[in-house]
Amino acid sequence: MKTTKIEWTEATWNPSIGCSKVTAGCKNCYAEVMAKRLQAMGISCYEDGFKFKTLPERLTQPINIKKPTKFFVNSMSDLFHKSMPFDFLDKIFEVIENTPQHNYQILTKRENTLQKYFLNRTVPKNVWLGVTVENEHTKNRIDVLRNISAAIRFISLEPLISDVGKLNLKGIHWVIVGGESGVRARPMSPEWVINIKNQCDKQNIAFFFKQWGTWGEDGVKRNKKENGSFLLGKQWKEEPIFYSTV
């Protein structure tokens, strides 16, 4: 059962929360805005706002769900944040390995920590591993991801804040694209999106266009729901081919 509004997943699991900014894509972080809202509401684990913290009490959440579910891990944080202890990461991946009925989508902007963690560890077979690429300056994350063995490797170009030019998508199975939302959102050019889609088509990679965000395909700023997710008059919601081992 779908329990999140994030289009490309079914549920979220946040064994840690909070984060800090590392590159331009973090400037208007949606999770930071949400964390401050939850803090104002008096939600106990957000009493420190967006400060990073681990939540051991949440580790068992997927274990208690028997129905096969696609989890986005840490929608409110980055699993490979500099303050994340590797021993707590080990506990997270132990839960993942012990729940083979689920698939876990893990997305990071911290490719160096990702690489360090998996240097002497194996990615569980039910993990989809991804990196965020928001502009041309962060394309190096793809090279790091490509060299880590995972059942599914994906790229999230969201928020896409500039043209990324030519992409080397060798070894990549899925590409997600989306515009930025919020009052301070930066516009996304249709040409940037079409460029990415064309490259996915040529390299036979699943392409998922999530949304335009606050700025529409016509360059007009409005509610993101009004802008929708049509590109070239069509919705593109492709998903990677994944063969579960369960």
Secondary structure, 3 states (H helix, E strand, C coil): CCCCCCCCCCEEECCEEECCCCCHHHCCCHHHHHHHHHHHCCCHHHCCCCCCEECHHHCCHHHHCCCCCEEEECCCECCCCCCCCHHHHHHHHHHHHCCCCCEEEEEECCHHHHHHHCCCCCCCCCEEEEEECCCHHHCHHHHHHHCCCCCEEEEEECCCCCCCCCCCCCCCCEEEEECCCCCCCCCCCHHHHHHHHHHHHHCCCEEEEEECCCECCCCCECCHHHHCCEECCEECECCCCCCCCC
